[in-house]
């Protein structure tokens, strides 16, 4: 039995050993298979995870540190740089920012490009802050004036900011560079050839008012006075308005007063021609013959454009009373009133620029009781023998700037009357004419005060006088703080003159009182003079001498010949920091005793 069981037991043991061995192999095989599966699973998950991340990269919200906004531009002093926002201190725009193609808009470009917009719905839990975009406008944009690109515009001005940017009117060159060329005919107003623009087609945005819309004809014959007055009344009721006188038309206007105050600022844009009636016989009897166009009590008015104001003065100059008609300046009795072309009275913040004004019957411009007047790039012309055709006359007016202009007429280029102060005249070409004058002051025993006047960087040519101060005997007051510098004289009679014995007749009697003249500086005045008069003439009052006259770097030579005339001095006190040509040996030193003994009105 045991022998039978033993093989069976042995077989069973063998089977058990085989099962155990197989089980280990199977277990190892299963473990390997499982481990391999685990590795493949991990790799698959990793690959799936990487693929998943790449596929959804643009939909995730990745917040980096929020960039701080670009610093605002550092503005330079506008007196040193008229385009302060283009200075080297301003940050450059990023490469993505478009460069402004229009120079007029250059100052409105952003200093740096705005940061990219943030996602509209960032996930919660992130404290991302939106960086503010830089301002699209500079904090203090430089005054660009209007769209005319004025040459040599002053860096600081009393004039109001011109609000005419964006209007496509005719652009004309500066008159200082020569006679004005015809306006560009390719803009909205001026098609080639004869003007064909109708008032209905002009760009009227509600602020631009074409005078033809109120019935102005512009044929040079029809009376357009009422149309201009209605246009003015309409403009005067707006916060800002442009009165447009279109190119290619000639508008005849009777003597008229444009009255304020108005609701806002007005631009009087003259691209055509404005003229008065032709001579005294055509003047309406009811109208004043002392003035033509008057602007009264106006604040913030700009008179500008590429057009012409034609005074048609020839028939007025030929009146028998005018001194140029008779032998040796004789006159005949009869009416003698002649109109001033343009008069501004009791007005402020005035700008006159780019106009051509010619042949006024009397003064071309007169400013009475005005303040803050800016005149730039104008061209005034009249014949050398046209009587009393002063270019610009100011009286009781302050804060005046006259820049970059050409004035050729029959009297003073610029005349400065009583009550004027803070006047700056720069880059003027003057002549033929009577030069630049302060005075005449103290007429009819009146009191006159003038101070802080500067004339610089100018040319005076073929003129009866250069820079002149003239006062009547018997007056009172003072002229002080006057500077004449960097002036070139070309064949000028009396280049430098002070005359305290000014008189229009030979019957003037000597008087003891006079307007006190002091603190006058002549610096860097050079050129040639007409040998009929001495190069320097100082005729001061016996009782109220001129004091503190300073001459520095003065060189005046005769226009003809080699003989240099001696300067003339009478009761004039002053100083010579440098040698002058010719030498001024007649100037007295110190303070006159008469001033110490008498009380002087210093204004």
C-alpha positions as CSV (number, residue, x, y, z in Angstrom):
1,X,0.0,0.0,0.0
2,X,2.8,2.3,1.0
3,X,4.6,1.3,-2.1
4,X,1.5,2.3,-4.2
5,X,1.1,5.6,-2.3
6,X,4.7,6.6,-2.5
7,X,4.8,7.2,-6.2
8,X,1.5,9.0,-5.9
9,X,2.9,11.1,-3.0
10,X,6.0,11.7,-5.0
11,X,4.0,12.7,-8.0
12,X,1.9,15.0,-5.9
13,X,5.1,16.6,-4.4
14,X,6.4,17.0,-7.9
15,X,3.2,18.6,-8.9
16,X,3.4,20.9,-5.9
17,X,6.9,21.9,-6.6
18,X,6.0,22.6,-10.2
19,X,3.0,24.7,-9.1
20,X,5.2,26.6,-6.7
21,X,7.8,27.2,-9.4
22,X,5.2,28.1,-12.0
23,X,3.5,30.3,-9.5
24,X,6.7,32.3,-8.9
25,X,7.3,32.6,-12.6
26,X,3.7,33.6,-13.2
27,X,3.9,36.0,-10.4
28,X,7.2,37.5,-11.7
29,X,5.7,37.6,-15.2
30,X,2.5,39.3,-13.9
31,X,4.6,41.7,-11.8
32,X,6.7,42.5,-14.9
33,X,3.6,42.9,-17.0
34,X,2.1,45.2,-14.3
35,X,5.2,47.2,-13.9
36,X,5.6,47.6,-17.6
37,X,2.0,48.6,-17.8
38,X,2.5,51.1,-15.0
39,X,5.5,52.6,-16.8
40,X,3.6,52.9,-20.0
41,X,0.7,54.4,-18.2
42,X,2.9,57.0,-16.6
43,X,4.6,57.8,-19.9
44,X,1.2,58.0,-21.6
45,X,-0.1,60.3,-18.9
46,X,3.0,62.5,-19.1
47,X,2.7,62.7,-22.9
48,X,-1.0,63.4,-22.6
49,X,-0.3,66.1,-20.0
50,X,2.3,67.8,-22.1
51,X,0.0,67.6,-25.2
52,X,-2.9,69.0,-23.1
53,X,-0.8,71.9,-21.9
54,X,0.4,72.8,-25.4
55,X,-3.1,72.7,-26.8
56,X,-4.6,75.0,-24.2
57,X,-1.6,77.4,-23.7
58,X,-3.5,80.5,-25.1
59,X,-6.5,80.0,-22.9
60,X,-4.6,80.2,-19.7
61,X,-4.1,83.4,-17.7
62,X,-0.5,83.9,-16.8
63,X,0.0,87.2,-14.9
64,X,3.5,88.7,-14.7
65,X,4.4,91.8,-12.7
66,X,2.3,94.7,-13.9
67,X,4.5,97.2,-15.7
68,X,4.4,100.8,-14.4
69,X,3.2,103.4,-16.8
70,X,5.8,105.3,-18.8
71,X,6.9,108.5,-17.2
72,X,5.2,111.6,-18.6
73,X,7.4,113.8,-20.8
74,X,9.5,116.5,-19.1
75,X,8.5,119.8,-20.7
76,X,11.3,122.2,-21.5
77,X,11.1,125.9,-21.2
78,X,8.9,127.0,-24.2
79,X,11.0,130.1,-24.5
80,X,14.0,127.9,-25.4
81,X,12.2,125.3,-27.4
82,X,8.9,125.9,-29.1
83,X,8.3,122.2,-29.5
84,X,9.0,121.1,-26.0
85,X,7.3,117.7,-26.4
86,X,9.8,116.7,-29.0
87,X,12.8,117.4,-26.7
88,X,15.3,114.7,-25.9
89,X,13.9,114.4,-22.4
90,X,10.7,113.0,-23.8
91,X,10.5,109.1,-23.9
92,X,10.5,107.6,-27.3
93,X,7.4,105.8,-28.4
94,X,7.5,102.0,-28.5
95,X,8.2,100.3,-31.9
96,X,4.6,99.3,-32.1
97,X,3.4,102.9,-32.0
98,X,2.6,104.5,-35.3
99,X,4.6,107.6,-36.1
100,X,2.4,110.6,-36.7
101,X,2.5,111.5,-40.4
102,X,1.1,115.0,-39.9
103,X,3.5,117.5,-38.2
104,X,0.4,119.4,-36.9
105,X,-0.5,116.4,-34.8
106,X,2.9,115.5,-33.6
107,X,2.4,117.0,-30.2
108,X,-0.7,115.0,-29.7
109,X,0.9,111.6,-30.2
110,X,1.3,109.5,-27.1
111,X,4.6,109.5,-25.3
112,X,4.6,105.6,-25.1
113,X,2.4,102.9,-26.5
114,X,-0.4,101.8,-24.1
115,X,0.0,98.4,-22.4
116,X,-1.8,95.5,-23.9
117,X,-5.4,95.1,-22.8
118,X,-5.9,92.6,-20.0
119,X,-8.2,89.6,-20.3
120,X,-11.8,90.5,-19.7
121,X,-12.4,87.8,-17.0
122,X,-9.2,86.9,-15.0
123,X,-9.5,84.0,-12.7
124,X,-10.2,84.8,-9.1
125,X,-7.4,84.6,-6.6
126,X,-5.1,86.9,-8.7
127,X,-4.6,90.4,-7.6
128,X,-3.5,91.7,-11.0
129,X,-3.7,95.5,-11.3
130,X,-4.4,97.3,-14.6
131,X,-1.7,99.7,-15.5
132,X,-3.1,103.0,-16.5
133,X,-2.5,104.0,-20.1
134,X,-0.3,107.1,-20.7
135,X,-2.3,110.2,-21.5
136,X,-3.0,110.6,-25.2
137,X,-2.3,114.4,-24.9
138,X,0.6,116.2,-23.4
139,X,-0.1,118.0,-20.2
140,X,0.7,121.4,-21.6
141,X,0.8,121.3,-25.4
142,X,2.9,124.0,-26.9
143,X,1.0,126.8,-28.5
144,X,1.0,126.0,-32.2
145,X,-0.9,129.0,-33.1
146,X,-3.2,128.3,-36.1
147,X,-2.6,126.2,-39.1
148,X,-0.4,128.7,-40.8
149,X,3.0,127.7,-39.6
150,X,4.0,131.2,-38.7
151,X,7.8,131.8,-39.2
152,X,9.7,133.2,-36.3
153,X,6.8,133.0,-33.9
154,X,7.7,134.4,-30.5
155,X,8.2,131.9,-27.7
156,X,6.1,133.9,-25.3
157,X,3.1,135.9,-26.2
158,X,0.4,138.0,-24.8
159,X,-1.8,136.9,-27.6
160,X,-4.7,134.5,-27.0
161,X,-4.3,130.9,-28.3
162,X,-5.6,130.8,-31.8
163,X,-8.5,128.2,-31.9
164,X,-8.5,127.9,-35.7
165,X,-6.7,124.6,-35.9
166,X,-8.3,122.1,-38.2
167,X,-9.8,124.6,-40.7
168,X,-8.4,124.3,-44.2
169,X,-7.9,127.9,-45.2
170,X,-5.4,129.2,-47.6
171,X,-1.8,129.1,-46.4
172,X,0.5,131.9,-47.5
173,X,4.2,132.6,-47.0
174,X,5.5,135.2,-44.6
175,X,5.5,138.7,-46.1
176,X,9.0,139.2,-44.7
177,X,10.3,136.9,-47.4
178,X,9.0,139.1,-50.2
179,X,5.7,139.8,-51.9
180,X,3.0,137.3,-51.0
181,X,2.4,134.7,-53.7
182,X,-1.2,134.0,-54.7
183,X,-2.9,131.7,-52.2
184,X,-2.9,128.0,-52.9
185,X,-5.8,127.2,-55.2
186,X,-5.9,123.6,-54.4
187,X,-7.7,123.6,-51.1
188,X,-11.4,123.4,-50.4
189,X,-12.0,127.0,-51.1
190,X,-9.9,127.7,-54.1
191,X,-10.2,125.6,-57.2
192,X,-7.8,126.3,-60.1
193,X,-8.7,129.4,-62.1
194,X,-11.5,131.6,-61.1
195,X,-13.2,130.9,-57.8
196,X,-16.2,128.8,-58.3
197,X,-17.0,127.8,-54.7
198,X,-20.4,128.7,-53.6
199,X,-21.2,129.5,-50.0
200,X,-23.3,126.3,-49.8
201,X,-20.3,124.2,-50.6
202,X,-18.0,125.9,-48.1
203,X,-17.1,123.7,-45.1
204,X,-19.5,125.2,-42.6
205,X,-19.5,123.2,-39.3
206,X,-21.7,125.8,-37.6
207,X,-18.7,127.9,-36.5
208,X,-17.4,128.9,-39.9
209,X,-19.5,131.6,-41.4
210,X,-19.0,132.6,-45.1
211,X,-19.9,136.3,-45.6
212,X,-21.7,135.3,-48.8
213,X,-24.3,133.4,-46.8
214,X,-25.6,136.7,-45.6
215,X,-25.7,138.2,-49.1
216,X,-22.2,139.5,-49.7
217,X,-21.5,139.6,-53.5
218,X,-17.8,140.3,-53.6
219,X,-17.7,141.9,-57.1
220,X,-15.9,145.1,-55.9
221,X,-18.9,147.3,-56.8
222,X,-21.8,146.1,-54.7
223,X,-22.2,147.4,-51.2
224,X,-21.5,144.4,-48.9
225,X,-21.6,146.4,-45.6
226,X,-24.9,144.9,-44.3
227,X,-23.8,141.4,-45.1
228,X,-20.6,141.8,-43.1
229,X,-22.5,143.3,-40.2
230,X,-25.0,140.5,-40.1
231,X,-22.2,138.0,-40.3
232,X,-20.5,139.7,-37.4
233,X,-23.7,139.7,-35.3
234,X,-24.1,136.0,-35.9
235,X,-20.5,135.2,-35.0
236,X,-20.7,137.5,-31.9
237,X,-23.4,135.2,-30.4
238,X,-21.3,132.0,-30.6
239,X,-18.8,130.7,-28.2
240,X,-16.3,130.5,-31.1
241,X,-16.8,131.6,-34.7
242,X,-14.8,132.1,-37.9
243,X,-15.9,134.9,-40.2
244,X,-14.6,133.8,-43.6
245,X,-13.9,136.2,-46.4
246,X,-13.2,133.8,-49.3
247,X,-10.3,134.1,-51.8
248,X,-11.0,135.5,-55.3
249,X,-13.7,138.0,-54.2
250,X,-13.4,141.8,-53.5
251,X,-15.9,143.1,-51.0
252,X,-16.6,146.8,-50.8
253,X,-17.6,147.9,-47.3
254,X,-18.7,151.4,-46.0
255,X,-17.4,152.9,-42.8
256,X,-18.5,150.3,-40.1
257,X,-18.1,149.6,-36.4
258,X,-18.0,146.0,-35.3
259,X,-19.1,146.2,-31.7
260,X,-18.7,143.8,-28.8
261,X,-18.5,142.4,-26.3
262,X,-19.1,139.0,-27.9
263,X,-20.0,135.7,-26.4
264,X,-16.6,134.1,-27.3
265,X,-13.6,134.5,-29.5
266,X,-13.8,135.4,-33.2
267,X,-11.4,134.7,-36.0
268,X,-11.8,137.2,-38.9
269,X,-10.3,135.1,-41.8
270,X,-9.5,137.4,-44.7
271,X,-8.5,135.3,-47.8
272,X,-10.1,137.7,-50.3
273,X,-9.9,141.5,-50.6
274,X,-11.7,144.1,-48.5
275,X,-11.9,147.7,-49.6
276,X,-13.7,150.9,-48.8
277,X,-15.5,153.2,-51.3
278,X,-13.2,154.8,-53.8
279,X,-12.3,158.2,-52.5
280,X,-14.0,161.1,-50.6
281,X,-16.7,161.6,-53.3
282,X,-17.9,158.0,-52.8
283,X,-18.0,158.2,-49.1
284,X,-21.5,158.3,-47.6
285,X,-22.2,161.7,-46.1
286,X,-23.7,160.2,-42.9
287,X,-20.5,158.2,-42.2
288,X,-17.4,159.4,-40.4
289,X,-14.5,160.3,-42.6
290,X,-12.0,159.7,-39.8
291,X,-12.2,156.0,-39.7
292,X,-13.2,153.0,-41.9
293,X,-13.3,149.7,-40.0
294,X,-13.5,149.9,-36.2
295,X,-13.5,147.1,-33.7
296,X,-14.9,148.3,-30.4
297,X,-14.8,146.5,-27.0
298,X,-13.8,143.2,-28.4
299,X,-12.0,140.5,-26.4
300,X,-10.1,137.7,-28.2
301,X,-10.2,138.6,-31.9
302,X,-7.8,137.3,-34.5
303,X,-7.7,139.2,-37.8
304,X,-5.7,137.0,-40.2
305,X,-5.4,135.4,-43.6
306,X,-3.6,135.5,-46.9
307,X,-5.9,138.2,-48.3
308,X,-5.6,142.0,-48.8
309,X,-7.1,145.0,-47.1
310,X,-6.9,147.8,-49.7
311,X,-7.4,151.3,-48.3
312,X,-7.7,152.9,-51.8
313,X,-6.1,156.0,-50.4
314,X,-4.9,157.8,-53.6
315,X,-7.8,160.2,-53.9
316,X,-7.5,161.1,-50.2
317,X,-3.8,161.8,-50.5
318,X,-4.6,164.2,-53.4
319,X,-6.9,166.5,-51.3
320,X,-5.7,170.1,-51.6
321,X,-5.0,170.2,-47.8
322,X,-2.3,167.5,-48.1
323,X,1.2,169.0,-47.8
324,X,2.7,166.9,-50.5
325,X,0.7,168.6,-53.2
326,X,1.9,172.2,-52.8
327,X,5.2,173.7,-53.4
328,X,7.5,173.3,-50.4
329,X,4.8,171.5,-48.5
330,X,2.2,174.3,-48.8
331,X,-1.5,173.4,-48.4
332,X,-4.8,174.8,-49.5
333,X,-8.0,175.2,-47.4
334,X,-10.7,172.7,-47.6
335,X,-11.9,169.4,-46.0
336,X,-9.0,167.4,-44.8
337,X,-10.4,164.4,-42.7
338,X,-9.0,161.1,-43.9
339,X,-10.0,157.7,-42.5
340,X,-7.8,155.4,-40.5
341,X,-8.1,152.0,-42.2
342,X,-8.3,149.8,-39.1
343,X,-8.9,151.0,-35.6
344,X,-9.1,148.9,-32.5
345,X,-10.6,150.7,-29.5
346,X,-10.9,149.5,-25.9
347,X,-10.2,145.9,-26.9
348,X,-8.0,143.1,-25.5
349,X,-6.2,139.9,-26.6
350,X,-5.9,140.9,-30.2
351,X,-4.0,139.1,-32.9
352,X,-3.3,140.4,-36.4
353,X,-1.2,138.2,-38.7
354,X,-0.4,137.3,-42.3
355,X,-2.4,140.1,-43.8
356,X,-1.4,142.6,-46.6
357,X,-2.6,146.1,-45.9
358,X,-2.0,148.8,-48.5
359,X,-2.7,152.4,-49.4
360,X,-4.6,153.5,-46.3
361,X,-6.0,157.1,-46.6
362,X,-4.3,157.8,-43.2
363,X,-2.9,155.4,-40.5
364,X,-3.1,151.7,-41.5
365,X,-3.6,150.5,-38.0
366,X,-4.4,152.3,-34.8
367,X,-4.8,150.8,-31.3
368,X,-6.4,153.0,-28.6
369,X,-6.8,151.9,-25.0
370,X,-6.1,148.2,-25.8
371,X,-4.1,145.6,-24.1
372,X,-2.3,142.3,-25.1
373,X,-1.9,143.0,-28.8
374,X,0.1,140.5,-31.0
375,X,1.0,141.5,-34.6
376,X,3.0,139.1,-36.7
377,X,4.0,138.6,-40.3
378,X,2.0,141.4,-41.9
379,X,3.0,143.5,-44.9
380,X,2.1,147.2,-45.0
381,X,2.7,149.2,-48.2
382,X,2.0,152.8,-49.3
383,X,4.0,155.2,-51.5
384,X,6.8,157.1,-49.8
385,X,5.0,160.4,-50.3
386,X,1.6,159.3,-49.0
387,X,0.9,161.7,-46.1
388,X,0.3,160.5,-42.6
389,X,0.1,156.8,-43.6
390,X,1.7,155.5,-40.4
391,X,1.9,151.7,-40.5
392,X,1.0,151.0,-36.8
393,X,0.1,153.6,-34.2
394,X,-0.5,152.7,-30.6
395,X,-1.9,155.0,-27.9
396,X,-2.7,154.2,-24.3
397,X,-2.0,150.6,-25.1
398,X,0.2,148.0,-23.3
399,X,1.4,144.5,-23.8
400,X,2.2,144.9,-27.5
401,X,4.3,142.6,-29.7
402,X,5.1,143.4,-33.3
403,X,7.2,140.7,-35.0
404,X,8.5,139.6,-38.4
405,X,6.8,142.2,-40.5
406,X,7.6,144.5,-43.5
407,X,6.4,148.2,-43.4
408,X,7.0,150.6,-46.2
409,X,4.9,153.8,-46.2
410,X,4.9,157.6,-46.1
411,X,5.3,158.2,-42.4
412,X,6.4,156.3,-39.3
413,X,6.6,152.5,-39.6
414,X,5.6,152.2,-36.0
415,X,4.6,155.2,-33.8
416,X,4.2,154.9,-30.0
417,X,2.0,157.5,-28.3
418,X,1.3,158.5,-24.8
419,X,0.2,155.9,-22.2
420,X,2.1,153.0,-23.8
421,X,4.3,150.5,-21.9
422,X,5.6,146.9,-22.3
423,X,6.1,147.1,-26.1
424,X,8.3,144.6,-27.9
425,X,9.2,145.2,-31.6
426,X,11.4,142.6,-33.2
427,X,12.5,141.7,-36.8
428,X,10.9,144.6,-38.6
429,X,12.0,145.8,-42.0
430,X,11.1,149.5,-42.1
431,X,11.3,151.9,-45.0
432,X,11.0,153.9,-47.0
433,X,9.2,155.9,-44.3
434,X,9.9,158.0,-41.2
435,X,11.4,155.2,-39.1
436,X,10.3,154.0,-35.7
437,X,9.1,156.8,-33.4
438,X,8.2,157.3,-29.8
439,X,6.0,160.5,-29.8
440,X,5.1,163.1,-30.5
441,X,4.5,163.6,-26.8
442,X,3.3,166.5,-24.6
443,X,1.3,168.3,-27.3
444,X,-0.9,171.1,-26.1
445,X,0.8,171.0,-22.7
446,X,-0.4,167.5,-22.0
447,X,1.1,164.9,-19.7
448,X,2.7,161.8,-21.4
449,X,4.1,158.6,-20.0
450,X,5.9,155.9,-22.0
451,X,8.1,153.1,-20.6
452,X,9.6,149.7,-21.2
453,X,9.9,149.9,-25.0
454,X,12.2,147.6,-26.9
455,X,13.1,147.7,-30.6
456,X,15.5,145.0,-31.7
457,X,16.8,142.8,-34.5
458,X,15.5,145.1,-37.2
459,X,16.4,146.9,-40.4
460,X,15.6,150.6,-41.3
461,X,16.4,151.6,-44.8
462,X,16.1,154.8,-47.0
463,X,14.1,156.5,-44.2
464,X,13.9,160.1,-43.0
465,X,14.6,158.9,-39.5
466,X,15.9,155.8,-37.8
467,X,14.9,155.4,-34.1
468,X,13.4,158.6,-32.8
469,X,12.0,160.1,-29.6
470,X,10.1,163.4,-30.2
471,X,8.4,165.6,-27.6
472,X,6.7,169.0,-27.7
473,X,7.8,171.8,-25.4
474,X,5.4,172.6,-22.6
475,X,4.4,169.0,-21.9
476,X,5.1,166.9,-18.8
477,X,5.6,163.3,-17.8
478,X,8.4,161.0,-18.7
479,X,9.9,158.6,-21.3
480,X,12.1,155.9,-19.7
481,X,13.3,152.4,-20.1
482,X,13.8,152.5,-23.8
483,X,16.1,150.0,-25.6
484,X,17.2,150.1,-29.3
485,X,19.4,147.1,-30.1
486,X,20.8,145.2,-33.1
487,X,19.5,147.6,-35.7
488,X,21.0,148.0,-39.1
489,X,20.7,151.4,-40.8
490,X,20.8,151.6,-44.6
491,X,21.1,155.2,-45.9
492,X,19.0,156.7,-43.1
493,X,18.7,160.3,-42.3
494,X,18.9,160.9,-38.5
495,X,19.6,157.3,-37.6
496,X,19.5,158.2,-33.9
497,X,17.5,161.2,-32.8
498,X,16.0,162.7,-29.6
499,X,14.1,165.9,-30.3
500,X,12.5,167.8,-27.4
501,X,11.8,170.8,-29.6
502,X,9.4,169.0,-32.0
503,X,7.2,171.5,-33.8
504,X,5.3,171.4,-37.1
505,X,5.6,175.2,-37.7
506,X,8.2,177.8,-37.3
507,X,6.2,179.8,-34.7
508,X,6.6,177.5,-31.7
509,X,7.8,179.4,-28.6
510,X,10.2,178.1,-26.1
511,X,8.7,176.8,-22.9
512,X,10.3,175.7,-19.6
513,X,8.4,172.5,-19.0
514,X,9.1,169.3,-21.0
515,X,8.6,165.6,-21.0
516,X,11.6,164.1,-19.1
517,X,13.7,161.6,-21.2
518,X,15.9,159.2,-19.4
519,X,17.3,155.7,-19.4
520,X,17.7,155.2,-23.1
521,X,20.0,152.5,-24.4
522,X,21.4,152.3,-28.0
523,X,23.3,149.1,-28.5
524,X,24.8,147.6,-31.7
525,X,23.4,150.1,-34.1
526,X,25.4,150.0,-37.3
527,X,25.1,151.0,-41.0
528,X,25.1,154.1,-43.1
529,X,23.4,157.5,-42.9
530,X,22.3,160.2,-45.3
531,X,24.8,162.9,-45.1
532,X,22.2,165.7,-45.1
533,X,21.8,165.2,-41.3
534,X,24.2,164.1,-38.6
535,X,24.2,160.4,-37.6
536,X,23.3,161.2,-34.0
537,X,21.1,164.1,-32.8
538,X,20.3,164.8,-29.2
539,X,18.4,168.1,-28.8
540,X,17.2,168.1,-25.1
541,X,15.3,170.6,-23.1
542,X,17.1,173.5,-21.4
543,X,15.3,173.0,-18.2
544,X,14.7,169.2,-18.3
545,X,17.8,167.6,-19.9
546,X,18.0,164.1,-21.2
547,X,19.8,161.8,-18.8
548,X,21.4,158.3,-18.7
549,X,21.8,158.0,-22.4
550,X,24.0,154.9,-23.2
551,X,25.6,154.3,-26.5
552,X,27.4,151.0,-27.0
553,X,28.8,149.5,-30.2
554,X,27.4,152.3,-32.4
555,X,29.0,152.5,-35.9
556,X,27.5,154.8,-38.5
557,X,29.3,155.8,-41.7
558,X,28.2,158.1,-44.5
559,X,26.3,156.5,-47.3
560,X,28.2,158.7,-49.8
561,X,31.6,160.2,-49.5
562,X,34.3,159.8,-46.9
563,X,33.6,162.7,-44.6
564,X,32.1,161.6,-41.3
565,X,29.7,164.1,-39.7
566,X,30.0,165.0,-36.0
567,X,27.1,164.1,-33.7
568,X,24.9,166.9,-32.3
569,X,24.2,167.2,-28.6
570,X,22.4,169.8,-26.6
571,X,22.0,169.4,-22.8
572,X,22.3,165.6,-23.2
573,X,23.9,163.5,-20.4
574,X,25.0,159.9,-20.7
575,X,27.7,157.3,-21.0
576,X,29.8,155.6,-23.7
577,X,30.8,152.0,-22.6
578,X,32.6,151.5,-26.0
579,X,34.0,153.7,-28.6
580,X,31.5,154.9,-31.2
581,X,31.9,155.8,-34.8
582,X,31.8,158.7,-35.1
583,X,33.0,159.6,-31.6
584,X,30.4,161.3,-29.4
585,X,32.5,163.9,-27.5
586,X,29.5,166.2,-26.9
587,X,27.7,163.9,-24.4
588,X,27.8,165.3,-20.9
589,X,28.6,163.3,-17.8
590,X,26.9,163.1,-14.4
591,X,23.5,164.5,-13.3
592,X,22.5,168.0,-14.3
593,X,21.9,170.5,-11.5
594,X,18.6,171.5,-13.0
595,X,17.2,168.1,-12.2
596,X,18.5,168.3,-8.6
597,X,16.9,171.7,-8.1
598,X,13.5,170.9,-9.8
599,X,11.0,168.2,-9.0
600,X,10.6,166.0,-12.1
601,X,7.5,164.1,-13.0
602,X,8.6,160.5,-13.3
603,X,5.2,159.1,-14.1
